[in-house]
Amino acid sequence: MPQDAPSPLDTPVTLPDGTPERLRRQIEFVMEVDRLKNVFRQSPLLSAGRKENDAEHSWHLALMTLVLAEYADEPVDVGRVMSLVVVHDLVEIYAGDTFIYDTEALRDQDEREQRAADRLFILLPAEQGEWFRALWDEFEARVTPEARFAKAMDRLQPMLLNYGNRGGTWRTPGVTEDDVLARKSLIQDASAQLWSFAQSAIRTGADNGWVPRGTATD
């Protein structure tokens, strides 16, 4: 189960004398979130023999937004979607990545991530921290077209890695085709066409034996 990461700035970097307070807080935040590059996910990369990290994942979602925004069922502000996907996993610096098929870890995911958000965004100047927190809350709530499309990208991207790896995390013991379809079903909230594609890809994976057929576990 994910564990909280070390306290923020537990090895602080001394910035140059005379750095304005607002800029100091912004630079320290930017340096703190470099930790995201050390939070590894379960999804294997297509181009290297290792798992992707959260920073790579967030970049991939931003690029996918640029490429695939035309398939959104509702008009979306692409820039806002990109802001949502860049911010959405920052809390995992402290909360850790929660594997989508780990039902035990999913039980307290929201609690861990809320605590992490409380710790992280206060590092910024007040109004900027409030803006970042609002973006994170918007992504989690999925009540705007932008948040629904951002969440669709978040569910589609690891599916593409698993498909390209002929299984990837689909081969996790106990995971079935129906589990994958259930976990990815949020895509349909944002794009009927991308959901149709995702269903076809998952079923092709099952046809090829990359994920077993069976009933969803929950």
C-alpha positions as CSV (number, residue, x, y, z in Angstrom):
1,M,0.0,0.0,0.0
2,P,1.4,3.5,-0.8
3,Q,3.1,5.3,2.0
4,D,3.5,9.0,2.7
5,A,6.7,10.5,1.2
6,P,9.2,12.5,3.3
7,S,8.2,15.9,4.5
8,P,8.4,18.8,2.0
9,L,11.8,20.3,1.6
10,D,13.4,18.0,4.1
11,T,16.7,18.7,2.4
12,P,16.1,22.4,1.6
13,V,18.1,24.3,-1.0
14,T,19.2,27.7,0.0
15,L,18.2,30.2,-2.7
16,P,20.3,33.3,-3.4
17,D,20.1,36.2,-0.9
18,G,17.6,38.8,-2.0
19,T,15.2,36.4,-3.7
20,P,11.7,38.0,-3.4
21,E,9.4,36.1,-1.1
22,R,6.8,35.2,-3.7
23,L,9.5,34.0,-6.2
24,R,11.2,32.0,-3.4
25,R,8.0,30.1,-2.6
26,Q,7.3,29.5,-6.3
27,I,10.9,28.2,-6.9
28,E,10.8,26.0,-3.8
29,F,7.5,24.5,-5.0
30,V,8.9,23.9,-8.5
31,M,11.9,22.2,-6.9
32,E,9.7,20.2,-4.5
33,V,7.6,18.7,-7.3
34,D,10.7,17.4,-9.0
35,R,10.0,14.5,-6.6
36,L,7.3,13.4,-9.0
37,K,10.0,12.0,-11.3
38,N,10.7,9.4,-8.5
39,V,7.1,8.2,-8.1
40,F,6.9,5.1,-10.3
41,R,3.7,3.7,-11.6
42,Q,2.9,0.1,-12.5
43,S,2.5,0.7,-16.2
44,P,5.6,-0.5,-18.3
45,L,7.0,1.9,-20.9
46,L,6.8,0.9,-24.5
47,S,10.3,2.0,-25.3
48,A,12.3,0.8,-22.3
49,G,12.4,-2.1,-19.9
50,R,11.1,-0.2,-16.9
51,K,8.0,1.3,-15.5
52,E,6.9,4.9,-16.2
53,N,7.1,7.6,-13.5
54,D,4.4,10.1,-12.7
55,A,6.0,13.0,-14.4
56,E,6.2,11.0,-17.7
57,H,2.6,10.0,-17.2
58,S,1.5,13.6,-16.8
59,W,3.5,14.7,-19.8
60,H,1.9,12.0,-21.9
61,L,-1.6,13.0,-20.8
62,A,-0.9,16.6,-21.8
63,L,0.3,15.6,-25.3
64,M,-2.6,13.2,-25.7
65,T,-4.9,16.1,-24.9
66,L,-3.4,18.1,-27.8
67,V,-3.8,15.2,-30.1
68,L,-7.2,13.8,-29.1
69,A,-9.2,16.8,-28.0
70,E,-11.2,16.7,-31.2
71,Y,-12.9,13.5,-29.9
72,A,-14.4,15.2,-26.9
73,D,-18.2,14.9,-26.9
74,E,-18.5,18.4,-25.5
75,P,-16.4,21.4,-26.4
76,V,-13.4,21.7,-24.1
77,D,-10.8,24.4,-23.3
78,V,-7.6,22.4,-24.3
79,G,-5.4,24.7,-22.2
80,R,-7.5,24.0,-19.1
81,V,-7.5,20.2,-19.7
82,M,-3.7,20.4,-20.0
83,S,-3.6,22.3,-16.7
84,L,-5.7,19.6,-15.0
85,V,-3.6,16.7,-16.2
86,V,-0.3,18.4,-15.3
87,V,-1.6,19.1,-11.7
88,H,-3.7,15.9,-11.1
89,D,-0.9,13.6,-9.9
90,L,1.3,16.1,-8.0
91,V,-0.2,14.9,-4.7
92,E,1.3,11.5,-5.3
93,I,4.6,13.0,-4.2
94,Y,3.3,12.4,-0.7
95,A,0.4,10.0,-1.2
96,G,2.2,7.6,-3.6
97,D,0.7,6.1,-6.7
98,T,-2.4,3.9,-6.1
99,F,-2.5,1.0,-8.5
100,I,-6.0,0.9,-10.2
101,Y,-6.4,-2.8,-9.6
102,D,-5.3,-2.8,-5.9
103,T,-8.7,-2.8,-4.2
104,E,-7.2,-2.6,-0.7
105,A,-5.2,0.5,-1.5
106,L,-8.1,2.1,-3.3
107,R,-10.1,2.1,0.0
108,D,-8.1,5.0,1.5
109,Q,-6.8,6.7,-1.6
110,D,-9.1,9.7,-1.3
111,E,-8.1,10.3,2.3
112,R,-4.4,10.0,1.5
113,E,-4.6,12.3,-1.5
114,Q,-6.7,14.9,0.3
115,R,-4.0,15.1,3.1
116,A,-1.3,15.3,0.4
117,A,-3.1,18.2,-1.3
118,D,-3.4,20.0,2.0
119,R,0.4,19.7,2.5
120,L,1.5,20.5,-1.1
121,F,-0.4,23.4,-2.4
122,I,0.2,25.6,0.7
123,L,3.9,25.8,-0.4
124,L,2.8,28.3,-3.1
125,P,1.8,31.9,-2.5
126,A,-1.8,31.9,-1.2
127,E,-3.8,32.8,-4.3
128,Q,-1.7,30.6,-6.5
129,G,-1.9,27.7,-4.1
130,E,-5.7,28.1,-4.1
131,W,-5.8,28.0,-7.9
132,F,-3.7,24.8,-8.0
133,R,-5.9,23.2,-5.4
134,A,-9.0,24.2,-7.3
135,L,-7.6,22.6,-10.4
136,W,-6.9,19.4,-8.5
137,D,-10.4,19.4,-6.9
138,E,-12.0,20.0,-10.4
139,F,-10.2,17.0,-11.8
140,E,-11.3,14.8,-8.9
141,A,-14.9,15.9,-9.1
142,R,-15.3,15.5,-12.8
143,V,-18.2,18.0,-13.0
144,T,-16.8,20.0,-15.9
145,P,-16.3,18.9,-19.6
146,E,-12.6,19.6,-19.1
147,A,-12.3,17.4,-16.0
148,R,-14.2,14.6,-17.7
149,F,-11.9,14.7,-20.7
150,A,-8.8,14.9,-18.5
151,K,-10.0,11.9,-16.6
152,A,-10.6,10.0,-19.9
153,M,-7.0,10.7,-20.9
154,D,-5.9,9.4,-17.5
155,R,-7.7,6.1,-18.1
156,L,-6.8,5.8,-21.7
157,Q,-3.1,6.3,-21.5
158,P,-2.1,3.3,-19.3
159,M,-4.5,1.2,-21.4
160,L,-2.4,2.1,-24.5
161,L,0.8,1.1,-22.7
162,N,-0.8,-2.2,-21.7
163,Y,-2.0,-2.9,-25.2
164,G,1.4,-2.1,-26.7
165,N,3.1,-4.3,-24.2
166,R,0.7,-7.2,-24.9
167,G,-0.8,-7.2,-21.5
168,G,1.3,-5.1,-19.1
169,T,-0.7,-4.7,-15.9
170,W,-3.6,-6.6,-17.4
171,R,-1.6,-9.7,-16.5
172,T,-1.9,-8.9,-12.7
173,P,-3.2,-12.0,-11.0
174,G,-7.0,-11.8,-10.6
175,V,-7.5,-9.0,-13.2
176,T,-10.0,-9.9,-16.0
177,E,-11.3,-8.4,-19.2
178,D,-14.4,-7.3,-17.3
179,D,-12.2,-5.6,-14.6
180,V,-10.4,-3.6,-17.2
181,L,-13.6,-2.6,-19.0
182,A,-15.1,-1.5,-15.6
183,R,-12.0,0.6,-14.7
184,K,-11.9,2.3,-18.1
185,S,-15.6,3.0,-18.4
186,L,-15.1,6.6,-17.3
187,I,-13.8,7.3,-20.8
188,Q,-17.4,7.1,-22.0
189,D,-18.3,10.2,-19.9
190,A,-16.1,12.3,-22.2
191,S,-15.9,10.6,-25.6
192,A,-18.1,8.0,-27.2
193,Q,-15.6,7.4,-30.0
194,L,-12.6,6.9,-27.6
195,W,-14.7,4.6,-25.5
196,S,-15.6,2.5,-28.5
197,F,-11.9,2.4,-29.4
198,A,-10.9,1.4,-25.8
199,Q,-13.5,-1.4,-25.8
200,S,-12.2,-2.7,-29.0
201,A,-8.6,-2.6,-27.8
202,I,-9.5,-4.4,-24.5
203,R,-11.4,-7.1,-26.3
204,T,-8.6,-7.6,-28.8
205,G,-6.3,-8.0,-25.8
206,A,-8.6,-10.7,-24.4
207,D,-8.8,-12.4,-27.8
208,N,-5.0,-12.6,-27.9
209,G,-4.8,-13.9,-24.3
210,W,-3.2,-10.7,-22.9
211,V,-5.9,-10.5,-20.3
212,P,-8.2,-13.3,-19.1
213,R,-11.9,-13.3,-19.7
214,G,-14.1,-13.3,-16.6
215,T,-16.4,-11.4,-14.3
216,A,-15.3,-8.1,-12.7
217,T,-14.2,-8.4,-9.1
218,D,-16.3,-5.4,-8.0
